[in-house]
Amino acid sequence: MPSTANTKDKKKLVPPKSYETKKTRRDRTEMENILFKLFERQPNWSLKQLMQATDQPEQFLKEILNDLCVYNKRGPNQGTHELKIEYKKSSRTTMLLDVRTRARTSIDLL
């Protein structure tokens, strides 16, 4: 009968991730800008695609995606993320114009 010590020796040991293979986080605002550019190219992205395109850690991407995107659970784009309505390009440009207009009117009032 084989001993349990032999079976443990035969298992392959997985080396821990070295410092070189770990992904480093970018600045959050920089990442948001990168994601906006990616979503301009393509409206729907899977988490795996975004990880490959940005080379960022999964957990960090999930945190940002929860703020910026809606996860599609059903339908033809199931399993993908798309920008929330308030962040889509047409909405973004009108929001920026509104902010600029408000700033001008407040300056005019002074």
One Martini backbone bead per residue (centre of mass of N, CA, C, O) as a GRO file, in nm:
protein
  110
    1MET     BB    1   0.094   0.037   0.025
    2PRO     BB    2   0.083   0.361  -0.022
    3SER     BB    3   0.198   0.647   0.079
    4THR     BB    4   0.123   0.981   0.144
    5ALA     BB    5   0.403   1.108   0.085
    6ASN     BB    6   0.425   1.029  -0.220
    7THR     BB    7   0.174   1.189  -0.327
    8LYS     BB    8   0.278   1.471  -0.244
    9ASP     BB    9   0.541   1.466  -0.416
   10LYS     BB   10   0.391   1.437  -0.704
   11LYS     BB   11   0.287   1.699  -0.681
   12LYS     BB   12   0.252   1.997  -0.816
   13LEU     BB   13   0.410   2.290  -0.773
   14VAL     BB   14   0.294   2.614  -0.736
   15PRO     BB   15   0.414   2.898  -0.803
   16PRO     BB   16   0.428   3.195  -0.703
   17LYS     BB   17   0.377   3.502  -0.773
   18SER     BB   18   0.555   3.726  -0.907
   19TYR     BB   19   0.621   4.056  -0.934
   20GLU     BB   20   0.632   4.060  -1.253
   21THR     BB   21   0.327   3.927  -1.298
   22LYS     BB   22   0.201   4.152  -1.170
   23LYS     BB   23  -0.045   4.383  -1.172
   24THR     BB   24  -0.076   4.723  -1.219
   25ARG     BB   25  -0.225   5.005  -1.117
   26ARG     BB   26  -0.392   5.257  -1.225
   27ASP     BB   27  -0.529   5.535  -1.249
   28ARG     BB   28  -0.857   5.595  -1.232
   29THR     BB   29  -0.890   5.825  -1.443
   30GLU     BB   30  -0.726   5.686  -1.661
   31MET     BB   31  -0.910   5.435  -1.681
   32GLU     BB   32  -1.168   5.578  -1.757
   33ASN     BB   33  -1.061   5.694  -2.025
   34ILE     BB   34  -0.995   5.424  -2.155
   35LEU     BB   35  -1.282   5.307  -2.140
   36PHE     BB   36  -1.422   5.522  -2.309
   37LYS     BB   37  -1.260   5.458  -2.568
   38LEU     BB   38  -1.347   5.162  -2.592
   39PHE     BB   39  -1.662   5.229  -2.600
   40GLU     BB   40  -1.642   5.382  -2.873
   41ARG     BB   41  -1.560   5.133  -3.046
   42GLN     BB   42  -1.736   4.949  -2.835
   43PRO     BB   43  -2.031   4.882  -2.655
   44ASN     BB   44  -1.934   4.576  -2.586
   45TRP     BB   45  -1.785   4.406  -2.293
   46SER     BB   46  -1.591   4.186  -2.157
   47LEU     BB   47  -1.391   4.125  -1.898
   48LYS     BB   48  -1.169   3.978  -2.055
   49GLN     BB   49  -1.126   4.194  -2.274
   50LEU     BB   50  -1.053   4.426  -2.076
   51MET     BB   51  -0.807   4.291  -1.952
   52GLN     BB   52  -0.647   4.275  -2.220
   53ALA     BB   53  -0.663   4.581  -2.307
   54THR     BB   54  -0.549   4.699  -2.008
   55ASP     BB   55  -0.381   4.532  -1.801
   56GLN     BB   56  -0.574   4.460  -1.549
   57PRO     BB   57  -0.710   4.387  -1.271
   58GLU     BB   58  -1.006   4.248  -1.202
   59GLN     BB   59  -1.098   4.399  -0.943
   60PHE     BB   60  -1.048   4.686  -1.046
   61LEU     BB   61  -1.240   4.671  -1.290
   62LYS     BB   62  -1.498   4.609  -1.132
   63GLU     BB   63  -1.513   4.872  -0.974
   64ILE     BB   64  -1.541   5.057  -1.224
   65LEU     BB   65  -1.778   4.912  -1.370
   66ASN     BB   66  -1.990   4.963  -1.145
   67ASP     BB   67  -1.993   5.278  -1.206
   68LEU     BB   68  -2.011   5.285  -1.547
   69CYS     BB   69  -2.183   5.012  -1.575
   70VAL     BB   70  -2.374   4.760  -1.739
   71TYR     BB   71  -2.490   4.438  -1.686
   72ASN     BB   72  -2.564   4.181  -1.910
   73LYS     BB   73  -2.792   3.907  -1.849
   74ARG     BB   74  -2.954   3.952  -2.117
   75GLY     BB   75  -2.957   3.866  -2.433
   76PRO     BB   76  -2.734   3.931  -2.692
   77ASN     BB   77  -2.529   4.072  -2.451
   78GLN     BB   78  -2.450   3.853  -2.274
   79GLY     BB   79  -2.182   3.912  -2.051
   80THR     BB   80  -2.177   4.228  -2.069
   81HIS     BB   81  -2.061   4.559  -2.096
   82GLU     BB   82  -2.217   4.887  -2.055
   83LEU     BB   83  -2.277   5.195  -2.061
   84LYS     BB   84  -2.419   5.423  -1.911
   85ILE     BB   85  -2.620   5.667  -2.012
   86GLU     BB   86  -2.455   5.910  -1.876
   87TYR     BB   87  -2.174   5.804  -2.046
   88LYS     BB   88  -2.250   5.847  -2.308
   89LYS     BB   89  -2.154   6.050  -2.554
   90SER     BB   90  -2.408   6.227  -2.585
   91SER     BB   91  -2.438   6.278  -2.281
   92ARG     BB   92  -2.156   6.389  -2.219
   93THR     BB   93  -2.166   6.643  -2.399
   94THR     BB   94  -2.418   6.770  -2.269
   95MET     BB   95  -2.308   6.784  -1.983
   96LEU     BB   96  -2.069   6.969  -2.046
   97LEU     BB   97  -2.236   7.203  -2.156
   98ASP     BB   98  -2.397   7.255  -1.899
   99VAL     BB   99  -2.157   7.322  -1.718
  100ARG     BB  100  -2.051   7.560  -1.887
  101THR     BB  101  -2.308   7.730  -1.876
  102ARG     BB  102  -2.321   7.758  -1.569
  103ALA     BB  103  -2.047   7.897  -1.538
  104ARG     BB  104  -2.112   8.147  -1.709
  105THR     BB  105  -2.362   8.247  -1.551
  106SER     BB  106  -2.213   8.283  -1.279
  107ILE     BB  107  -2.014   8.495  -1.386
  108ASP     BB  108  -2.222   8.703  -1.489
  109LEU     BB  109  -2.349   8.757  -1.202
  110LEU     BB  110  -2.079   8.890  -1.087
   0.00000   0.00000   0.00000
